[in-house]
Structures are given as C-alpha cells and as structure tokens.
Amino acid sequence: MTTPSSSWPGTDGATAPPPGCPAHGLGPNGLRRLYGPEADTDLAGLYEKLRAEHGPVAPVLIHNDVPIWAVLGHSENLHMIRTPSQYTRDSRIWRAVRDGTAGPDNPLAPVFTWQPMATFAEGDEHQRLRGAVTGAMSGIDHRGVRRYINRYTNHLLNDICQDGQADLVSQFAEHLPMMVMCHILGMPEEYNERMVQSARDMIKGTETAIASNAYIMKVMMGLVARRRAHPEEDFTSSLIAHPAQLSDDEVGAHLRLVLIAAYEATANLIANVLRMVLTDPRFRAQLSGGQMTVPEAVEQSLWDEPPFSAMVGYFAKQETQLGGQRIRPGDGLIFGIAPGNVDPMVRPDLAANMQGNRSHLAFGSGPHECPGQDIGRAIADTGVDALLMRLPDVELDVPESELRWTSSILSRHLVQLPVRFAPRPPQDVMARPSAQVPAPRRDWHVSSPPPSRAPEPVAAQAPQKPASAPPAENERPKGAWRRFLTWWRGY
C-alpha cells in the first residue's frame, strides 16, 4: 500500500485554496474533479496529488460532480477487479445511478450505463455472454488478419510516402485499427472518417458523446440485420450463430464493445509506440541492433502509456475496506490503470526497463480481462513493424517538447506526431513492406571514437566459373528465423 501524505510536495496546507474554488479543480466537500481545466492539463499529476493526499484510494468527482472513488494503487486495483464477490461491473447498483445523480445526460453515460453485455454481467449470465464473444474470437484467422494489417498499412503509407512528411496520428494510428476492425467484424464498407471520429468522441465525455454513441449503434444494428439474413465468414456471423443464442440487442452491444475497445486501445497504443521509438534513443537503437523487438516496445508502452487511463467503473456489493478507505454498498470506484501502473510500490524507478514483465493493468485482469487484447497487440506489432520497414529513415519533424496530448478520465491522446522521411514511390498493397532496418541516429550515441580498422588483405582472385544463371540482387537463402518471420507477418 502506498504511504499517504498530508499534502502535495511544495504546497502549504495553511494556504490551501478554499473548497469549491473552480480555479483549483475542487468541488463540493473539497473533492478534486477528474474533469475540467486541471484534469485536462495534467491528469497524471492530479493522480499523484491524490495519492499523496489520500493514499492508494481517493475520493474524487467525475462529470456533473458525481462522487466516486479513484483506485490508484496497483495491488488495490488488482484486488478490486479480481474479487467479484465484493465488486461488480453492474452499474444498476451504483447509488449515483439509483438516485439519478449519474443520469443518462451525463457525458460518461455511454460508458457506465448498464447494457445487455458481458462487461456488465456476472455469474452464469456473464459466462454465457463472454463465452459467445470468446467463441467468435476463436474463429479469427490471426495469420490472415496480419496479412490484412500489412495491406492496410501499405494503403495508408501509399497516401503519404511521396510527400516526405506526415502526421502519424491522424494519417496512420487513428485509421489502421478502424480499417482492420471493420474488416474483422464484416463491414469494411463502413470504414470512413465519421466512424473514426465517432469512435474517438464517444468515450471522451464530450457534449457530443451521446450522439456519437447513437451513430455507432445504428451502424452495428444495421450490420446485425444484414448478417441475420445473410451470414458470412466474419466475427458478426460467428457471434450470431453461437449456441448462446444472443438477441439482436445483445449482438449489437457486443459488436460496439469489441469495436470501441479494440479501436481506442490500439489507436493510442500505435501512436504511443511510434512516439517512443522516435523520441527515445534507447528504443530506436535497440530495435535497430536487434536487442528489442517491436512487441517488446509495445509491452513497455503498455506500462508507461496504457491506451486506456482508467475505466468507469466497478461498484461495491457490500461494505468493505480498500486501501485504508471504508467502501459502502453502492459506492462507485474507478479502475485506475495509469496511476496503478506507476504505483511506487511496484515501480520505484519509472525509468527501469519493464521488458518481459506483463503484470501491467492495461488489459485488466479477473473475470472481465480484455478478451481481444491479442488482436490489439497484433495490429500494433504488425503495423509499427511494417511502417518502420517502409519508412526506415522516419524522424520526428518537431522538437519533442512541442508534442501535445489531450486527456480525459478514460484515455490520453497524442494530438499529433509530425514526421519527415525521404520521399519514395508507392508500393503494391499486396506486397510485403520493404525489409529495411531503421538506422540509429548518430547524434544519439556518445562514445569514444571507434578503433581504426586495419586494411583487409586482398585475397588472390580465383578463376571465375561460368554460372548457369545470375543470382538475383541481394538474394540469400532464408534461414529458419527468416522463414518464421515471413509466416508470422503474413507475407
């Protein structure tokens, strides 16, 4: 358990702002708001203030000043999400929902309002619904999906490769996951800019979030109707045909869940991994030198910048204690992914490399652990790998200090990632990306001058034998490892 502190370092309790002061993000009873100017500017810093003031579980306010607990400790979060006997995802027992404080007009209503899907169910009903989702996912051809990821990556890169510059957030990271997920669900024709922006908007807690959610659900229910009438080889048809016999509303709700969870998480993950590779010399050098793979860079990013910062929420079924706080029946709690990942009790040194450690909270745990995390990892791994092959000289086009993020309770978005690279011609989208290793920048390495190399002896030239056929340029036989990579990447 993290050690509570009476005040945030550098502040004086005697001169603290009065309760309710909007300039300091304080609401009723002097509670800190997880929305508004302070949260939008530095949500991570706000979490650390809460940790210093209250310890691993802190009382806070969300939109419309609804009171809720923010769970900040790593072990406290794991206890909450792994103990269904004490905590549930069914928001109908939340006191704020029952008394109308957290009503359907709340900007976060699309996230916490009960719906007929596995994330809000428990017991036999949870097993029925989750079994249908995992059963449909088991039919996904992961090697085939990687092939399509490469094709969609080539398609997106063909739009920018001749320009020599691009924004890898708006022109790559935001679009690749939606293209892939629309293909998996069986609605590639629905991929468009409105789908991308609606998916991003509906979980931000904005005034337009409810309308964006309505648009997404309209598309999902249209897909359900088409697949009921004409099944095909896709995720939606498998979900409909599952022995659990989901209703149309249940199928539509789970399609929205799979789409939004996979899309939002993967779009943020791709942007974060690319930023890390472009700005941190350790990772670019290790990727180039073979000491780190793209999947390992993805796992590091899941620790440092999880795609979802938090989830609203879990709800207490009985009176209990958590992190030194008394939790009453009907209390709401926030699953604090980002603050839990930087809990000093598990990460005293945030600069330490977390390679090989998958105990982060990015995909949850317990009965509601994300069932589609392998899809998100595959899109990020394959997409970033293919981009670095197509654009091996890609570099950040602005100082790192100029990069900006937008934050909400649920996630933190990189606004732009401007890059430059040598212009190059488009590539056949069906071909594999050019296999080139990104070269490390020389100004990243500070070391002694390399020892001068002795001139190599000139070997006596052997008589040339006539060859039956000239070898192809740069052709070499594939070893076992190269054959495995070819299979894994899907080309």
SULLINPE-V713505 format. One record per residue. N is the residue number from 0. RES is the residue in one small letter. PHI is phi in whole degrees, -180 to 180 (none if undefined). PSI is psi in whole degrees, -180 to 180 (none if undefined). BURIAL is + if it has 16 or more other C-alpha atoms within 10 Angstrom, else -. Layout:
BEGIN
N_RES_PHI_PSI_BURIAL, N_RES_PHI_PSI_BURIAL
END
This chain:
BEGIN
0_m_none_136_+, 1_t_-71_148_+, 2_t_-83_121_-, 3_p_-66_153_-, 4_s_-130_147_-, 5_s_-72_-24_-, 6_s_-155_162_+, 7_w_-75_136_-, 8_p_-52_136_-, 9_g_91_0_-, 10_t_-117_161_-, 11_d_-121_119_-, 12_g_-57_-30_-, 13_a_-70_-24_-, 14_t_-110_21_-, 15_a_-64_149_-, 16_p_-66_151_-, 17_p_-67_150_-, 18_p_-57_140_-, 19_g_88_-1_-, 20_c_-67_111_-, 21_p_-65_-27_-, 22_a_-66_-23_-, 23_h_-107_12_+, 24_g_70_21_+, 25_l_-98_140_+, 26_g_-115_-155_+, 27_p_-54_142_-, 28_n_63_19_-, 29_g_71_18_+, 30_l_-81_146_+, 31_r_-79_142_+, 32_r_-92_137_+, 33_l_-93_26_+, 34_y_-148_166_+, 35_g_98_-175_+, 36_p_-56_-47_-, 37_e_-65_-45_+, 38_a_-68_-39_+, 39_d_-67_-31_+, 40_t_-81_-45_-, 41_d_-152_77_-, 42_l_-66_-38_+, 43_a_-62_-42_+, 44_g_-64_-36_-, 45_l_-65_-41_+, 46_y_-60_-39_+, 47_e_-70_-34_+, 48_k_-61_-45_+, 49_l_-63_-40_+, 50_r_-63_-42_+, 51_a_-67_-34_+, 52_e_-83_-36_+, 53_h_-124_-15_+, 54_g_93_-153_+, 55_p_-77_-9_+, 56_v_-136_123_+, 57_a_-128_141_+, 58_p_-78_132_+, 59_v_-142_179_+, 60_l_-124_138_+, 61_i_-109_-173_+, 62_h_-47_142_+, 63_n_66_21_-, 64_d_56_42_+, 65_v_-81_125_+, 66_p_-76_144_+, 67_i_-161_161_+, 68_w_-95_135_+, 69_a_-100_118_+, 70_v_-90_117_+, 71_l_-107_-24_+, 72_g_-82_146_+, 73_h_-64_-51_+, 74_s_-69_-34_+, 75_e_-66_-40_+, 76_n_-63_-45_+, 77_l_-62_-41_+, 78_h_-61_-45_+, 79_m_-63_-48_+, 80_i_-80_-13_+, 81_r_-102_5_+, 82_t_-122_76_-, 83_p_-66_-15_+, 84_s_-71_-21_-, 85_q_-110_-30_+, 86_y_-131_139_+, 87_t_-127_162_+, 88_r_-95_-2_+, 89_d_-76_103_+, 90_s_-72_-7_+, 91_r_-67_-18_+, 92_i_-92_-4_+, 93_w_-67_127_+, 94_r_-57_-39_+, 95_a_-66_-31_+, 96_v_-75_-41_+, 97_r_-68_-34_-, 98_d_-94_2_-, 99_g_86_-1_-, 100_t_-62_-43_-, 101_a_-103_81_+, 102_g_-93_-178_+, 103_p_-67_-13_-, 104_d_-88_-4_-, 105_n_-67_134_+, 106_p_-57_-23_+, 107_l_-94_5_+, 108_a_-56_-39_+, 109_p_-60_-20_+, 110_v_-92_-42_+, 111_f_-101_-13_+, 112_t_-66_132_+, 113_w_-59_137_+, 114_q_-140_158_+, 115_p_-76_67_+, 116_m_-145_167_+, 117_a_-60_-33_+, 118_t_-65_-21_+, 119_f_-107_0_+, 120_a_-104_168_+, 121_e_-150_169_+, 122_g_66_-143_-, 123_d_-62_-38_-, 124_e_-67_-39_-, 125_h_-62_-44_+, 126_q_-63_-39_-, 127_r_-64_-49_+, 128_l_-72_-46_+, 129_r_-67_-36_+, 130_g_-61_-37_+, 131_a_-67_-42_+, 132_v_-66_-50_+, 133_t_-66_-33_-, 134_g_-65_-42_+, 135_a_-66_-36_+, 136_m_-69_-31_+, 137_s_-65_-20_-, 138_g_-87_-3_-, 139_i_-72_131_+, 140_d_-83_98_-, 141_h_-66_-34_+, 142_r_-68_-40_-, 143_g_-64_-37_-, 144_v_-62_-42_+, 145_r_-62_-35_+, 146_r_-63_-43_+, 147_y_-70_-34_+, 148_i_-60_-44_+, 149_n_-62_-41_+, 150_r_-66_-44_+, 151_y_-67_-35_+, 152_t_-62_-47_+, 153_n_-58_-41_+, 154_h_-60_-48_+, 155_l_-66_-41_+, 156_l_-71_-30_+, 157_n_-63_-28_+, 158_d_-73_-19_-, 159_i_-121_-16_+, 160_c_-64_-27_+, 161_q_-84_-11_-, 162_d_-82_-28_-, 163_g_80_0_-, 164_q_-155_155_+, 165_a_-167_166_+, 166_d_-108_110_+, 167_l_-75_-7_+, 168_v_-82_-62_+, 169_s_-74_-24_+, 170_q_-104_-4_+, 171_f_-141_-65_+, 172_a_-63_-36_+, 173_e_-76_-19_+, 174_h_-104_-37_+, 175_l_-58_-49_+, 176_p_-62_-37_+, 177_m_-68_-40_+, 178_m_-60_-45_+, 179_v_-69_-45_+, 180_m_-67_-38_+, 181_c_-62_-37_+, 182_h_-66_-45_+, 183_i_-64_-43_+, 184_l_-71_-21_+, 185_g_99_27_+, 186_m_-139_55_+, 187_p_-59_-25_-, 188_e_-70_-16_-, 189_e_-87_-6_+, 190_y_-68_121_+, 191_n_-162_176_-, 192_e_-64_-34_-, 193_r_-67_-38_-, 194_m_-61_-43_+, 195_v_-61_-50_+, 196_q_-71_-34_-, 197_s_-67_-40_+, 198_a_-64_-38_+, 199_r_-71_-37_+, 200_d_-77_-34_+, 201_m_-69_-17_+, 202_i_-110_10_+, 203_k_-85_-12_+, 204_g_74_29_+, 205_t_-89_173_+, 206_e_-67_-22_-, 207_t_-98_4_-, 208_a_-61_-39_+, 209_i_-66_-41_+, 210_a_-66_-39_-, 211_s_-65_-40_+, 212_n_-63_-40_+, 213_a_-63_-39_-, 214_y_-66_-44_+, 215_i_-60_-45_+, 216_m_-66_-35_+, 217_k_-61_-43_-, 218_v_-65_-43_+, 219_m_-63_-44_+, 220_m_-69_-32_+, 221_g_-63_-40_-, 222_l_-65_-41_+, 223_v_-59_-45_+, 224_a_-62_-41_-, 225_r_-66_-41_-, 226_r_-78_-26_+, 227_r_-61_-41_-, 228_a_-80_-37_-, 229_h_-139_86_-, 230_p_-64_148_+, 231_e_-136_-177_-, 232_e_-86_78_-, 233_d_-150_174_+, 234_f_-61_-43_+, 235_t_-62_-45_+, 236_s_-63_-39_+, 237_s_-65_-39_+, 238_l_-66_-41_+, 239_i_-66_-38_+, 240_a_-82_-6_+, 241_h_-61_144_-, 242_p_-58_-17_-, 243_a_-66_-18_+, 244_q_55_61_-, 245_l_-67_143_+, 246_s_-73_169_-, 247_d_-60_-41_-, 248_d_-64_-40_+, 249_e_-67_-41_+, 250_v_-63_-47_+, 251_g_-61_-42_+, 252_a_-64_-39_+, 253_h_-75_-31_+, 254_l_-64_-43_+, 255_r_-63_-43_+, 256_l_-59_-50_+, 257_v_-64_-44_+, 258_l_-62_-52_+, 259_i_-69_-44_+, 260_a_-63_-45_+, 261_a_-70_-41_+, 262_y_-66_-56_+, 263_e_-61_-45_+, 264_a_-62_-43_+, 265_t_-75_-37_+, 266_a_-60_-45_+, 267_n_-67_-39_+, 268_l_-64_-45_+, 269_i_-61_-46_+, 270_a_-62_-42_+, 271_n_-68_-41_+, 272_v_-66_-44_+, 273_l_-63_-41_+, 274_r_-61_-42_+, 275_m_-63_-44_+, 276_v_-65_-37_+, 277_l_-82_-23_+, 278_t_-111_-21_-, 279_d_-106_112_-, 280_p_-60_-27_+, 281_r_-60_-45_+, 282_f_-74_-41_+, 283_r_-65_-42_+, 284_a_-66_-40_+, 285_q_-70_-36_+, 286_l_-64_-44_+, 287_s_-66_-38_+, 288_g_-86_0_-, 289_g_81_8_-, 290_q_-84_-12_-, 291_m_-142_142_+, 292_t_-101_165_-, 293_v_-59_-43_+, 294_p_-58_-35_+, 295_e_-70_-37_+, 296_a_-64_-36_+, 297_v_-62_-45_+, 298_e_-64_-39_+, 299_q_-62_-41_+, 300_s_-66_-34_+, 301_l_-65_-27_+, 302_w_-77_-52_+, 303_d_-78_-39_+, 304_e_-139_72_+, 305_p_-59_142_+, 306_p_-58_-39_+, 307_f_-106_127_+, 308_s_-77_-34_+, 309_a_-163_167_+, 310_m_-133_137_+, 311_v_-111_114_+, 312_g_-163_-170_+, 313_y_-116_158_+, 314_f_-138_134_+, 315_a_-74_130_+, 316_k_-90_-17_+, 317_q_-154_168_-, 318_e_-73_135_-, 319_t_-157_178_-, 320_q_-117_140_-, 321_l_-147_120_+, 322_g_59_33_+, 323_g_83_2_-, 324_q_-107_146_-, 325_r_-85_117_-, 326_i_-104_124_+, 327_r_-97_157_-, 328_p_-57_135_+, 329_g_89_-5_+, 330_d_-69_146_+, 331_g_-98_148_+, 332_l_-136_143_+, 333_i_-96_129_+, 334_f_-76_103_+, 335_g_-88_88_+, 336_i_-70_-55_+, 337_a_-64_-49_+, 338_p_-65_-33_+, 339_g_-65_-35_+, 340_n_-69_-21_+, 341_v_-112_18_+, 342_d_-56_123_+, 343_p_-58_-20_+, 344_m_-71_-26_-, 345_v_-110_-21_+, 346_r_-135_75_-, 347_p_-64_-27_-, 348_d_-120_103_-, 349_l_-70_-16_-, 350_a_-84_-9_-, 351_a_-68_142_-, 352_n_-73_132_-, 353_m_-105_21_+, 354_q_-55_134_-, 355_g_83_-4_-, 356_n_-107_111_-, 357_r_-107_25_-, 358_s_-88_17_+, 359_h_-68_169_+, 360_l_-100_7_+, 361_a_-56_-37_+, 362_f_-110_14_+, 363_g_74_-164_+, 364_s_-167_177_+, 365_g_73_-160_-, 366_p_-65_-20_+, 367_h_-108_22_+, 368_e_-58_142_-, 369_c_-58_118_+, 370_p_-79_-15_+, 371_g_-106_20_+, 372_q_-64_-30_+, 373_d_-68_-33_-, 374_i_-66_-46_+, 375_g_-61_-43_+, 376_r_-62_-42_+, 377_a_-64_-43_+, 378_i_-64_-45_+, 379_a_-67_-49_+, 380_d_-57_-54_+, 381_t_-70_-41_+, 382_g_-65_-46_+, 383_v_-66_-42_+, 384_d_-59_-46_+, 385_a_-66_-39_+, 386_l_-64_-43_+, 387_l_-67_-27_+, 388_m_-74_-41_+, 389_r_-72_-36_+, 390_l_-124_69_+, 391_p_-66_-19_+, 392_d_-102_15_+, 393_v_-62_136_+, 394_e_-140_154_+, 395_l_-64_137_+, 396_d_-101_2_-, 397_v_-137_160_-, 398_p_-60_143_-, 399_e_-56_-31_-, 400_s_-65_-18_-, 401_e_-88_-6_-, 402_l_-68_142_-, 403_r_-129_150_-, 404_w_-123_156_-, 405_t_-116_142_-, 406_s_-123_149_+, 407_s_-140_176_+, 408_i_-57_-38_+, 409_l_-87_-31_+, 410_s_-158_166_+, 411_r_-126_119_+, 412_h_-105_133_+, 413_l_-74_125_+, 414_v_-72_-48_+, 415_q_-146_155_+, 416_l_-138_78_+, 417_p_-70_132_+, 418_v_-134_164_+, 419_r_-133_157_+, 420_f_-166_166_+, 421_a_-71_130_-, 422_p_-59_144_-, 423_r_-148_157_-, 424_p_-72_159_-, 425_p_-62_163_-, 426_q_-124_149_+, 427_d_-57_123_-, 428_v_-64_-20_+, 429_m_-84_-14_-, 430_a_-85_159_-, 431_r_-75_149_+, 432_p_-60_147_+, 433_s_-57_127_-, 434_a_-86_91_-, 435_q_-128_141_-, 436_v_-87_126_+, 437_p_-62_127_+, 438_a_-79_139_-, 439_p_-70_144_+, 440_r_-73_136_-, 441_r_-68_-33_-, 442_d_-75_0_-, 443_w_-85_-17_-, 444_h_-109_124_-, 445_v_-116_113_-, 446_s_-156_172_-, 447_s_-68_152_-, 448_p_-58_140_-, 449_p_-66_146_-, 450_p_-63_143_-, 451_s_-67_140_-, 452_r_-89_136_-, 453_a_-69_144_-, 454_p_-62_136_-, 455_e_-77_138_-, 456_p_-64_143_-, 457_v_-84_119_-, 458_a_-76_147_-, 459_a_-62_136_-, 460_q_-77_121_-, 461_a_-78_153_-, 462_p_-59_137_-, 463_q_-79_131_-, 464_k_-97_139_-, 465_p_-64_134_-, 466_a_-98_144_-, 467_s_-69_-33_-, 468_a_-153_137_-, 469_p_-67_134_-, 470_p_-68_147_-, 471_a_-65_148_-, 472_e_-61_132_-, 473_n_62_15_-, 474_e_-79_137_-, 475_r_-146_152_-, 476_p_-65_143_-, 477_k_-82_127_-, 478_g_-81_-179_-, 479_a_-62_-40_-, 480_w_-65_-43_-, 481_r_-68_-36_-, 482_r_-66_-38_-, 483_f_-65_-45_-, 484_l_-61_-40_-, 485_t_-61_-43_-, 486_w_-66_-44_-, 487_w_-65_-42_-, 488_r_-78_-12_+, 489_g_84_24_+, 490_y_-144_none_+
END
